[in-house]
Amino acid sequence: MDRGAAFFQTCRGDLFAAVEPVLERAQDAKVVRTDTDFTEIVQLVGGIAKIEVTAQGQREHILDIALDGLRYRG
């Protein structure tokens, strides 16, 4: 799908509108680190989704490691 397509842009806008306030609340509550934003998190998860894995559960393990890195450490 063309990333510039109106449908894609509408879906992306709706997703960001729904998730960004949740991310901000998590950051305010010091559950998620404050030096990131939703765009970076989407890129992180998207990159992990593209990894060719060699063992069952490997992608999930890598995602767990990445999400653990998003936790706030004050």
FITOR-973686 format. One line per field, with one value per residue: chain; residue number from 1; z, y, x of N, C-alpha, C in turn; residue in three letters. Coordinates in nm, 4 decimals. Layout:
# FITOR-973686
chain = c(A, ...)
resi = c(NUM, ...)
n_Z = c(Z, ...)
n_Y = c(Y, ...)
n_X = c(X, ...)
ca_Z = c(Z, ...)
ca_Y = c(Y, ...)
ca_X = c(X, ...)
c_Z = c(Z, ...)
c_Y = c(Y, ...)
c_X = c(X, ...)
resn = c(ALA, ...)
This chain:
# FITOR-973686
chain = c(A, A, A, A, A, A, A, A, A, A, A, A, A, A, A, A, A, A, A, A, A, A, A, A, A, A, A, A, A, A, A, A, A, A, A, A, A, A, A, A, A, A, A, A, A, A, A, A, A, A, A, A, A, A, A, A, A, A, A, A, A, A, A, A, A, A, A, A, A, A, A, A, A, A)
resi = c(1, 2, 3, 4, 5, 6, 7, 8, 9, 10, 11, 12, 13, 14, 15, 16, 17, 18, 19, 20, 21, 22, 23, 24, 25, 26, 27, 28, 29, 30, 31, 32, 33, 34, 35, 36, 37, 38, 39, 40, 41, 42, 43, 44, 45, 46, 47, 48, 49, 50, 51, 52, 53, 54, 55, 56, 57, 58, 59, 60, 61, 62, 63, 64, 65, 66, 67, 68, 69, 70, 71, 72, 73, 74)
n_Z = c(0.0000, -0.0683, 0.1228, 0.1331, 0.0766, 0.1253, 0.2918, 0.4392, 0.5714, 0.7250, 0.8954, 1.0278, 1.1548, 1.3257, 1.4856, 1.6125, 1.7475, 1.9312, 2.0792, 2.1617, 2.3854, 2.5830, 2.6001, 2.6902, 2.9457, 3.0648, 3.0625, 3.2271, 3.4621, 3.5156, 3.4152, 3.1613, 2.9756, 2.9244, 2.7129, 2.4568, 2.1840, 2.0324, 1.7599, 1.7447, 1.8910, 1.7295, 1.5067, 1.6230, 1.6999, 1.4499, 1.3124, 1.4549, 1.3920, 1.1329, 1.1440, 1.0483, 1.1904, 1.3599, 1.5402, 1.7087, 1.8818, 1.9073, 1.7963, 1.9664, 2.2052, 2.1521, 2.1185, 2.3795, 2.5154, 2.3981, 2.4733, 2.7487, 2.7668, 2.7289, 2.9683, 3.2398, 3.4003, 3.6627)
n_Y = c(-0.1179, 0.2222, 0.4462, 0.7103, 0.7204, 0.8220, 0.6619, 0.5139, 0.7245, 0.8274, 0.6082, 0.5907, 0.8400, 0.8113, 0.5996, 0.7139, 0.9248, 0.7817, 0.6381, 0.8055, 0.9731, 0.7737, 0.6794, 0.9155, 0.9384, 0.7091, 0.7782, 1.0056, 0.8805, 0.7548, 0.5014, 0.4391, 0.5248, 0.8647, 0.9715, 0.9019, 0.8558, 0.7877, 0.7408, 0.6467, 0.4110, 0.2644, 0.2305, 0.0754, -0.1636, -0.2379, -0.2855, -0.5060, -0.6891, -0.7505, -0.9071, -1.1943, -1.4964, -1.7741, -1.9579, -2.0879, -1.8588, -1.6743, -1.4125, -1.3042, -1.3084, -1.1253, -0.8968, -0.8741, -0.8077, -0.5574, -0.4110, -0.4157, -0.2454, -0.0039, 0.0627, 0.2877, 0.4245, 0.5784)
n_X = c(0.0840, 0.0446, 0.2170, 0.1518, -0.1123, -0.4500, -0.6124, -0.4224, -0.2923, -0.5035, -0.5586, -0.3114, -0.3060, -0.5274, -0.4376, -0.2119, -0.3394, -0.4874, -0.2953, -0.0817, -0.1673, -0.1900, 0.0721, 0.1947, 0.0748, 0.1800, 0.4488, 0.4424, 0.3728, 0.6018, 0.6560, 0.7255, 1.0123, 1.1136, 1.2498, 1.1730, 0.9409, 0.6174, 0.6539, 0.9201, 0.8902, 0.7142, 0.8806, 1.0813, 0.9437, 0.8464, 1.0857, 1.1820, 0.9844, 1.0510, 1.2756, 1.4522, 1.4053, 1.5592, 1.4819, 1.1949, 0.9963, 1.1963, 1.1722, 0.9762, 1.1163, 1.3211, 1.1640, 1.0609, 1.2981, 1.3522, 1.1218, 1.1535, 1.3660, 1.2382, 1.1325, 1.1033, 1.3819, 1.4793)
ca_Z = c(0.0000, -0.0750, 0.2552, 0.1190, 0.0473, 0.2249, 0.3879, 0.5279, 0.6534, 0.8220, 0.9952, 1.1059, 1.2405, 1.4300, 1.5763, 1.6936, 1.8362, 2.0382, 2.1588, 2.2203, 2.5228, 2.6724, 2.6186, 2.7764, 3.0832, 3.1137, 3.0876, 3.3459, 3.5773, 3.5256, 3.3790, 3.0325, 2.9682, 2.8671, 2.6008, 2.3341, 2.1457, 1.9697, 1.6306, 1.7678, 1.9360, 1.6102, 1.4276, 1.6965, 1.6883, 1.3083, 1.2800, 1.5151, 1.3173, 1.0058, 1.1671, 1.0159, 1.3101, 1.3357, 1.6409, 1.7506, 1.9992, 1.9095, 1.7738, 2.0883, 2.3051, 2.1156, 2.1502, 2.5257, 2.5521, 2.3550, 2.5569, 2.8794, 2.7540, 2.7314, 3.1062, 3.3026, 3.5002, 3.7130)
ca_Y = c(0.0000, 0.3491, 0.5108, 0.8428, 0.7062, 0.8842, 0.5599, 0.4871, 0.8432, 0.8332, 0.5030, 0.6300, 0.9505, 0.7565, 0.5212, 0.8064, 0.9974, 0.6909, 0.5846, 0.9069, 1.0099, 0.6615, 0.6841, 1.0310, 0.9035, 0.6126, 0.8533, 1.0873, 0.7897, 0.7000, 0.3608, 0.4350, 0.6284, 0.9894, 1.0173, 0.8388, 0.8911, 0.6766, 0.7142, 0.5594, 0.2796, 0.1969, 0.1903, -0.0324, -0.2858, -0.2738, -0.3448, -0.6392, -0.7750, -0.7875, -0.9928, -1.3356, -1.5708, -1.9120, -2.0467, -2.0509, -1.7737, -1.5811, -1.2763, -1.2611, -1.2839, -0.9985, -0.7913, -0.8606, -0.7333, -0.4186, -0.3463, -0.3960, -0.1249, 0.1146, 0.0916, 0.4041, 0.4026, 0.7125)
ca_X = c(0.0000, 0.1152, 0.2156, 0.0928, -0.2552, -0.5378, -0.6559, -0.3091, -0.2705, -0.6130, -0.5351, -0.1944, -0.3490, -0.6146, -0.3540, -0.1327, -0.4312, -0.5296, -0.1850, 0.0058, -0.2064, -0.1588, 0.2170, 0.2239, 0.0368, 0.2790, 0.5716, 0.4184, 0.3695, 0.7377, 0.6530, 0.7951, 1.1147, 1.0619, 1.3319, 1.1270, 0.8043, 0.5471, 0.7164, 1.0356, 0.8440, 0.6622, 0.9965, 1.1469, 0.8641, 0.8448, 1.2150, 1.1875, 0.8922, 1.1142, 1.3918, 1.4388, 1.4429, 1.6028, 1.4223, 1.0605, 0.9930, 1.3091, 1.1235, 0.9092, 1.2204, 1.3853, 1.0674, 1.0613, 1.4196, 1.3343, 1.0197, 1.2145, 1.4489, 1.1524, 1.0909, 1.1659, 1.4876, 1.5033)
c_Z = c(0.0000, 0.0597, 0.2506, 0.0918, 0.1616, 0.3318, 0.4892, 0.6237, 0.7606, 0.9328, 1.0861, 1.2030, 1.3554, 1.5333, 1.6690, 1.7919, 1.9541, 2.1323, 2.2264, 2.3597, 2.6244, 2.7024, 2.7104, 2.9224, 3.1438, 3.1437, 3.2123, 3.4734, 3.6004, 3.5078, 3.2480, 3.0284, 2.8894, 2.7456, 2.4705, 2.3021, 2.0682, 1.8333, 1.6460, 1.8095, 1.8186, 1.5237, 1.4923, 1.6768, 1.5425, 1.2643, 1.3343, 1.4380, 1.1874, 1.0224, 1.1248, 1.1350, 1.2739, 1.4336, 1.6784, 1.8779, 2.0039, 1.8916, 1.8998, 2.1984, 2.2783, 2.1470, 2.3002, 2.5733, 2.5176, 2.4435, 2.6989, 2.8783, 2.7535, 2.8744, 3.1631, 3.4043, 3.5490, 3.8009)
c_Y = c(0.1243, 0.4211, 0.6500, 0.8397, 0.7633, 0.7838, 0.5322, 0.6047, 0.8583, 0.7306, 0.5399, 0.7422, 0.9030, 0.6777, 0.6131, 0.8826, 0.9114, 0.6556, 0.6927, 0.9521, 0.8994, 0.6596, 0.7999, 1.0024, 0.8058, 0.6822, 0.9408, 1.0036, 0.7220, 0.5480, 0.3395, 0.5505, 0.7488, 1.0372, 0.9454, 0.8891, 0.7742, 0.6425, 0.6207, 0.4193, 0.1993, 0.1483, 0.0725, -0.1649, -0.3322, -0.3391, -0.4856, -0.7361, -0.8246, -0.8811, -1.1357, -1.4150, -1.7140, -2.0100, -1.9953, -1.9677, -1.6697, -1.4366, -1.2214, -1.2288, -1.1510, -0.8815, -0.7681, -0.7797, -0.5857, -0.3457, -0.3246, -0.2700, 0.0035, 0.1523, 0.2077, 0.3600, 0.5388, 0.7286)
c_X = c(0.0886, 0.1020, 0.1551, -0.0569, -0.3389, -0.5803, -0.5449, -0.2878, -0.3791, -0.5929, -0.4186, -0.2317, -0.4359, -0.5338, -0.2744, -0.2216, -0.4747, -0.4152, -0.1009, -0.0379, -0.1762, -0.0089, 0.2548, 0.1884, 0.1366, 0.4113, 0.5566, 0.4196, 0.5047, 0.7397, 0.7298, 0.8936, 1.0632, 1.1408, 1.2985, 0.9873, 0.7438, 0.6068, 0.8357, 0.9939, 0.7883, 0.7781, 1.0692, 1.0733, 0.8591, 0.9745, 1.2281, 1.0989, 0.9551, 1.2339, 1.3600, 1.4910, 1.4796, 1.5405, 1.2833, 1.0684, 1.1042, 1.2628, 1.0569, 1.0108, 1.2911, 1.2916, 1.0592, 1.1821, 1.4034, 1.2338, 1.0715, 1.3019, 1.3681, 1.1108, 1.1706, 1.2688, 1.5317, 1.6225)
resn = c(MET, ASP, ARG, GLY, ALA, ALA, PHE, PHE, GLN, THR, CYS, ARG, GLY, ASP, LEU, PHE, ALA, ALA, VAL, GLU, PRO, VAL, LEU, GLU, ARG, ALA, GLN, ASP, ALA, LYS, VAL, VAL, ARG, THR, ASP, THR, ASP, PHE, THR, GLU, ILE, VAL, GLN, LEU, VAL, GLY, GLY, ILE, ALA, LYS, ILE, GLU, VAL, THR, ALA, GLN, GLY, GLN, ARG, GLU, HIS, ILE, LEU, ASP, ILE, ALA, LEU, ASP, GLY, LEU, ARG, TYR, ARG, GLY)
